[in-house]
Each structure stands twice: as structure tokens, then as C-alpha cells.
């Protein structure tokens, strides 16, 4: 495969390699393509989570966001951050996504 880049892009690629961020141009392009794939996958999972949330709302499966619940969520996040634990919530991202 042979790819041609606009001069600005080619200059950017060469500059990144010269700065030592990548060992060669191919490595940079591979990294860019990998990141693009990952971004698309994240967007797909996000859209799926949104769809699940909309379906749950349509089924009436909701919980009122009260000041007390919001405080509980904040405290859990603070506790996990202090312990170095990642924050995870099936409310924010369902387990099956």
C-alpha cells in the first residue's frame, strides 16, 4: 500500500519522527490508525450504553437523582479515588457493553 499525504501532514509526520516520538513514519501511521479504531470502538460502546439507558427509561426503570443520591455517588467516587480504585458503575456504563 502506498499512501500520499498533503505537505503539511508529511511535514508533521517527519517532525514527530525526528523528535523521537516514533522510530519511523510507518510506526506513526500504525499508531494513528490504531487510535482511530479505538476511538470508533469507544464511540460504539457509548452509543450502545445510551441506547440501553433510553430503553430503561422507556420501561420506567429510573431512579430519581436526589441530593442524597448525588452525595452518595460523590462519596463513593472520592473513596475509590483515595484508595486508587477505578470508579465503575453500571449506571454509568452497563456491564454488558
Secondary structure as UniProt FT lines:
FT   HELIX           7..18
FT   TURN            19..20
FT   HELIX           25..58
FT   TURN            59..60
FT   HELIX           67..83
FT   TURN            90..92
FT   TURN            95..96
//
